[in-house]
Amino acid sequence: MIYQISSDNIEMSESMQVLTKEKFSRLESRVEQFDPDSVTLRVVINSVPEDKFEVKVVANINGKEYFTDESHSSLEHAIVECVSEVIRMVDKDQQKDWEEIRKAKGKV
């Protein structure tokens, strides 16, 4: 996976980047069948009012784009919510693809 982790209004620390990559590693098993260069994650972490963090993610997985954003007072929680949402979207699409293959084979 190719990562692009940035911020518009806070200085990104090494620990923030490591945390982001660590949490998004949950996605790796869902995309291991694709070329690693065809999976890119753009993660933007910003500070927003009320002492919260906003995390926006654009995941491009084998040509299909997924978008999510979450905000929370804990950066880790906001990242985890984004990871969970991307995984839900990818799983839903993979299930849909599997059902289409089964229909094409006349198994349904």
Secondary structure, DSSP 8 states (H G I E B T S, - for coil): -EEEEE-SSS---HHHHHHHHHHHGGGHHHHTTS-GGGEEEEEEEEEETTTEEEEEEEEEETTEEEEEEEEESSHHHHHHHHHHHHHHHHHHHHHHHHHHHHHHTT--
